[in-house]
Amino acid sequence: MQWIADHSQLISALTGVGTLLVWVIYLQVFVSSYRRQLRATLLITRGPGDGLAARCFVTNMSSGPVYVQSVIVALETPGGMVVMPATETQDAEQQAYSRPLERTRQGPLQPAAIRDIGSFEHLMSPALQEARPETVQAVTIVVLGVYGTEDLPIGARRRFVVTPSGARLRLHGATLDTEQIRKKSERRKLLADLQRDQ
């Protein structure tokens, strides 16, 4: 007890420093959790089936709505990449839709909402004007949008590998998850992609 009384100032100072460290760690956890909550997260998935007729879905896993501004398709072929916007539906798709809003892939996507952006075949059709389907090795779907008070566009991409299976083509995700485009330098490049789609 005498030792505690003799070193009370040191113990008090150490207790204060320990309390400060606990609060700093708590604040760090709180801020990182809050920032994670504010980030936009989009998922790009393949619907039932594994052929080009399979549907492509975009899901908004963000806490706020995302305005989908552009959909870009990149085909990997032996001759190189073929990149084309696929924001507007093609003639074959438009016949199925009567309302103008159904003829575009643009529009708001509420939190936890899912949108069918069309079959992979229809998404790829603008780019397939410059590449034969049997030469396609992979397709990357890129979704660009606007989220909350963000100054730069947000984006997500997912690559699907295309493999021949008899007379038809099959596709499967190259990765299990969708890559979120979060780095500022990459998001600045998205502006050029958006301008190409205007």
LUMVO-545032 format. One record per residue (C-alpha): x, y, z negated; residue number from 1; residue in one letter. Coordinates in Angstrom, 3 decimals. Layout:
BEGIN
+----------+----------+----------+-----+---------+
:     east :    north :       up : num : residuo :
+----------+----------+----------+-----+---------+
:        X :        Y :        Z : NUM :       A :
...
+----------+----------+----------+-----+---------+
***
This chain:
BEGIN
+----------+----------+----------+-----+---------+
:     east :    north :       up : num : residuo :
+----------+----------+----------+-----+---------+
:    0.000 :    0.000 :    0.000 :   1 :       M :
:    2.877 :    2.327 :   -0.787 :   2 :       Q :
:    4.272 :    1.786 :    2.720 :   3 :       W :
:    0.919 :    2.809 :    4.252 :   4 :       I :
:    0.817 :    5.923 :    2.079 :   5 :       A :
:    4.413 :    6.807 :    3.027 :   6 :       D :
:    3.755 :    6.370 :    6.752 :   7 :       H :
:    0.191 :    7.696 :    6.936 :   8 :       S :
:    1.081 :   10.432 :    9.433 :   9 :       Q :
:    2.737 :    7.931 :   11.786 :  10 :       L :
:   -0.202 :    5.526 :   11.457 :  11 :       I :
:   -2.634 :    8.371 :   12.118 :  12 :       S :
:   -0.676 :    9.449 :   15.210 :  13 :       A :
:   -0.525 :    5.868 :   16.544 :  14 :       L :
:   -4.253 :    5.429 :   15.936 :  15 :       T :
:   -4.930 :    8.663 :   17.847 :  16 :       G :
:   -2.748 :    7.517 :   20.759 :  17 :       V :
:   -4.475 :    4.107 :   20.768 :  18 :       G :
:   -7.912 :    5.752 :   20.814 :  19 :       T :
:   -6.811 :    8.025 :   23.652 :  20 :       L :
:   -5.580 :    5.009 :   25.662 :  21 :       L :
:   -8.896 :    3.205 :   25.155 :  22 :       V :
:  -10.801 :    6.274 :   26.406 :  23 :       W :
:   -8.493 :    6.697 :   29.419 :  24 :       V :
:   -8.988 :    3.036 :   30.381 :  25 :       I :
:  -12.754 :    3.344 :   29.896 :  26 :       Y :
:  -12.825 :    6.497 :   32.050 :  27 :       L :
:  -10.787 :    4.755 :   34.762 :  28 :       Q :
:  -13.197 :    1.793 :   34.819 :  29 :       V :
:  -16.198 :    4.140 :   34.906 :  30 :       F :
:  -14.779 :    6.310 :   37.726 :  31 :       V :
:  -13.745 :    3.322 :   39.869 :  32 :       S :
:  -17.173 :    1.717 :   39.371 :  33 :       S :
:  -18.894 :    5.002 :   40.282 :  34 :       Y :
:  -16.724 :    5.459 :   43.398 :  35 :       R :
:  -17.407 :    1.867 :   44.479 :  36 :       R :
:  -21.121 :    2.547 :   44.095 :  37 :       Q :
:  -20.876 :    5.609 :   46.354 :  38 :       L :
:  -19.055 :    3.797 :   49.180 :  39 :       R :
:  -20.964 :    2.704 :   52.243 :  40 :       A :
:  -21.018 :   -1.027 :   52.925 :  41 :       T :
:  -22.469 :   -2.568 :   56.082 :  42 :       L :
:  -22.638 :   -6.280 :   56.863 :  43 :       L :
:  -22.643 :   -7.661 :   60.410 :  44 :       I :
:  -23.924 :  -11.226 :   60.624 :  45 :       T :
:  -25.050 :  -13.790 :   63.173 :  46 :       R :
:  -28.598 :  -15.069 :   62.938 :  47 :       G :
:  -29.716 :  -18.672 :   63.515 :  48 :       P :
:  -27.978 :  -20.512 :   66.341 :  49 :       G :
:  -24.417 :  -20.352 :   67.570 :  50 :       D :
:  -24.859 :  -19.467 :   71.246 :  51 :       G :
:  -24.958 :  -16.065 :   72.904 :  52 :       L :
:  -28.739 :  -16.015 :   72.378 :  53 :       A :
:  -28.181 :  -15.803 :   68.594 :  54 :       A :
:  -29.289 :  -12.512 :   67.076 :  55 :       R :
:  -26.895 :  -10.020 :   65.512 :  56 :       C :
:  -28.003 :   -8.445 :   62.222 :  57 :       F :
:  -26.753 :   -5.318 :   60.445 :  58 :       V :
:  -27.483 :   -5.043 :   56.717 :  59 :       T :
:  -27.015 :   -1.904 :   54.615 :  60 :       N :
:  -25.576 :   -2.914 :   51.237 :  61 :       M :
:  -24.921 :    0.715 :   50.222 :  62 :       S :
:  -26.752 :    2.511 :   47.427 :  63 :       S :
:  -28.091 :    5.095 :   49.903 :  64 :       G :
:  -29.439 :    5.088 :   53.470 :  65 :       P :
:  -27.083 :    4.899 :   56.464 :  66 :       V :
:  -27.921 :    6.434 :   59.827 :  67 :       Y :
:  -26.669 :    4.016 :   62.491 :  68 :       V :
:  -25.261 :    6.257 :   65.205 :  69 :       Q :
:  -23.477 :    3.898 :   67.550 :  70 :       S :
:  -22.848 :    0.228 :   68.300 :  71 :       V :
:  -19.670 :   -0.622 :   70.207 :  72 :       I :
:  -18.742 :   -4.005 :   71.655 :  73 :       V :
:  -15.168 :   -5.052 :   72.424 :  74 :       A :
:  -14.529 :   -8.192 :   74.460 :  75 :       L :
:  -11.159 :   -9.929 :   74.320 :  76 :       E :
:  -10.219 :  -11.526 :   77.647 :  77 :       T :
:   -6.941 :  -12.832 :   79.099 :  78 :       P :
:   -6.800 :   -9.593 :   81.109 :  79 :       G :
:   -7.098 :   -7.378 :   78.022 :  80 :       G :
:   -9.799 :   -5.646 :   76.016 :  81 :       M :
:  -13.070 :   -4.396 :   77.497 :  82 :       V :
:  -14.709 :   -1.837 :   75.184 :  83 :       V :
:  -18.203 :   -0.500 :   75.863 :  84 :       M :
:  -20.933 :    1.231 :   73.864 :  85 :       P :
:  -24.066 :   -0.863 :   73.339 :  86 :       A :
:  -26.189 :    1.671 :   71.466 :  87 :       T :
:  -28.987 :    1.770 :   74.020 :  88 :       E :
:  -30.878 :   -1.377 :   74.956 :  89 :       T :
:  -30.545 :   -2.701 :   78.504 :  90 :       Q :
:  -33.326 :   -3.000 :   81.098 :  91 :       D :
:  -33.975 :   -6.666 :   80.289 :  92 :       A :
:  -34.471 :   -5.814 :   76.608 :  93 :       E :
:  -36.491 :   -2.648 :   77.217 :  94 :       Q :
:  -39.309 :   -4.588 :   78.870 :  95 :       Q :
:  -40.039 :   -6.234 :   75.514 :  96 :       A :
:  -40.357 :   -2.903 :   73.679 :  97 :       Y :
:  -43.177 :   -0.403 :   74.052 :  98 :       S :
:  -42.060 :    2.316 :   71.609 :  99 :       R :
:  -39.054 :    4.575 :   72.415 : 100 :       P :
:  -37.526 :    3.989 :   68.955 : 101 :       L :
:  -37.330 :    0.282 :   69.718 : 102 :       E :
:  -35.208 :    0.993 :   72.801 : 103 :       R :
:  -32.225 :    2.230 :   70.831 : 104 :       T :
:  -30.081 :    0.745 :   68.105 : 105 :       R :
:  -29.788 :    4.159 :   66.443 : 106 :       Q :
:  -31.759 :    5.143 :   63.386 : 107 :       G :
:  -31.823 :    5.148 :   59.597 : 108 :       P :
:  -31.197 :    1.949 :   57.683 : 109 :       L :
:  -32.453 :    2.016 :   54.097 : 110 :       Q :
:  -30.526 :    0.381 :   51.220 : 111 :       P :
:  -30.799 :   -3.438 :   51.288 : 112 :       A :
:  -32.524 :   -3.240 :   54.689 : 113 :       A :
:  -31.612 :   -5.494 :   57.594 : 114 :       I :
:  -31.893 :   -4.631 :   61.284 : 115 :       R :
:  -31.885 :   -6.956 :   64.266 : 116 :       D :
:  -29.712 :   -5.157 :   66.839 : 117 :       I :
:  -30.311 :   -7.738 :   69.561 : 118 :       G :
:  -28.809 :  -10.945 :   70.852 : 119 :       S :
:  -25.072 :  -11.205 :   71.379 : 120 :       F :
:  -25.801 :  -11.738 :   75.067 : 121 :       E :
:  -27.628 :   -8.400 :   75.307 : 122 :       H :
:  -25.012 :   -6.615 :   73.187 : 123 :       L :
:  -22.257 :   -7.925 :   75.463 : 124 :       M :
:  -24.057 :   -7.247 :   78.760 : 125 :       S :
:  -22.627 :   -3.720 :   79.407 : 126 :       P :
:  -19.081 :   -5.012 :   78.875 : 127 :       A :
:  -19.782 :   -8.174 :   80.898 : 128 :       L :
:  -20.107 :   -5.983 :   83.989 : 129 :       Q :
:  -16.299 :   -5.798 :   83.822 : 130 :       E :
:  -15.530 :   -9.334 :   82.601 : 131 :       A :
:  -16.868 :  -12.795 :   83.395 : 132 :       R :
:  -18.558 :  -14.520 :   80.421 : 133 :       P :
:  -16.362 :  -17.625 :   80.683 : 134 :       E :
:  -13.192 :  -15.507 :   80.257 : 135 :       T :
:  -14.314 :  -13.982 :   76.942 : 136 :       V :
:  -12.240 :  -15.290 :   74.030 : 137 :       Q :
:  -13.735 :  -13.127 :   71.269 : 138 :       A :
:  -16.233 :  -10.328 :   70.746 : 139 :       V :
:  -15.961 :   -7.597 :   68.117 : 140 :       T :
:  -19.085 :   -5.712 :   67.063 : 141 :       I :
:  -18.452 :   -2.249 :   65.599 : 142 :       V :
:  -21.256 :   -0.298 :   63.906 : 143 :       V :
:  -20.700 :    3.423 :   63.314 : 144 :       L :
:  -22.888 :    5.623 :   61.179 : 145 :       G :
:  -23.348 :    8.572 :   58.876 : 146 :       V :
:  -23.621 :    8.131 :   55.119 : 147 :       Y :
:  -24.640 :   10.703 :   52.506 : 148 :       G :
:  -22.302 :   13.637 :   52.133 : 149 :       T :
:  -19.366 :   11.969 :   53.916 : 150 :       E :
:  -17.578 :   14.330 :   56.308 : 151 :       D :
:  -16.319 :   11.530 :   58.539 : 152 :       L :
:  -18.325 :    8.712 :   60.110 : 153 :       P :
:  -18.398 :    5.368 :   58.351 : 154 :       I :
:  -17.989 :    2.073 :   60.124 : 155 :       G :
:  -17.823 :   -1.686 :   59.915 : 156 :       A :
:  -16.534 :   -4.312 :   62.319 : 157 :       R :
:  -16.687 :   -8.053 :   62.651 : 158 :       R :
:  -14.950 :  -10.313 :   65.129 : 159 :       R :
:  -16.597 :  -13.440 :   66.518 : 160 :       F :
:  -14.593 :  -16.117 :   68.330 : 161 :       V :
:  -16.152 :  -17.414 :   71.556 : 162 :       V :
:  -15.521 :  -21.062 :   72.480 : 163 :       T :
:  -16.820 :  -23.048 :   75.465 : 164 :       P :
:  -19.056 :  -25.994 :   74.638 : 165 :       S :
:  -20.018 :  -27.831 :   77.797 : 166 :       G :
:  -22.000 :  -25.473 :   80.012 : 167 :       A :
:  -22.602 :  -22.882 :   77.296 : 168 :       R :
:  -20.601 :  -20.577 :   75.042 : 169 :       L :
:  -20.632 :  -20.803 :   71.246 : 170 :       R :
:  -19.571 :  -18.118 :   68.812 : 171 :       L :
:  -18.649 :  -18.075 :   65.135 : 172 :       H :
:  -17.262 :  -15.443 :   62.791 : 173 :       G :
:  -13.466 :  -15.205 :   62.796 : 174 :       A :
:  -13.686 :  -14.194 :   59.120 : 175 :       T :
:  -16.242 :  -14.758 :   56.379 : 176 :       L :
:  -16.847 :  -11.080 :   55.743 : 177 :       D :
:  -17.304 :   -7.804 :   57.580 : 178 :       T :
:  -14.333 :   -5.434 :   57.635 : 179 :       E :
:  -15.263 :   -2.021 :   56.245 : 180 :       Q :
:  -13.551 :    0.927 :   57.951 : 181 :       I :
:  -12.618 :    3.079 :   54.954 : 182 :       R :
:   -9.187 :    4.610 :   55.594 : 183 :       K :
:   -9.438 :    8.272 :   56.554 : 184 :       K :
:   -7.096 :    7.810 :   59.532 : 185 :       S :
:   -9.284 :    5.007 :   60.926 : 186 :       E :
:  -12.443 :    6.993 :   60.269 : 187 :       R :
:  -11.025 :    9.930 :   62.245 : 188 :       R :
:  -10.527 :    7.556 :   65.184 : 189 :       K :
:  -14.221 :    6.682 :   64.936 : 190 :       L :
:  -15.015 :   10.242 :   66.049 : 191 :       L :
:  -13.477 :    9.457 :   69.462 : 192 :       A :
:  -15.610 :    6.303 :   69.684 : 193 :       D :
:  -18.726 :    8.315 :   68.869 : 194 :       L :
:  -17.894 :   10.887 :   71.555 : 195 :       Q :
:  -17.458 :    8.072 :   74.100 : 196 :       R :
:  -20.989 :    6.905 :   73.289 : 197 :       D :
:  -22.637 :   10.327 :   73.731 : 198 :       Q :
+----------+----------+----------+-----+---------+
***
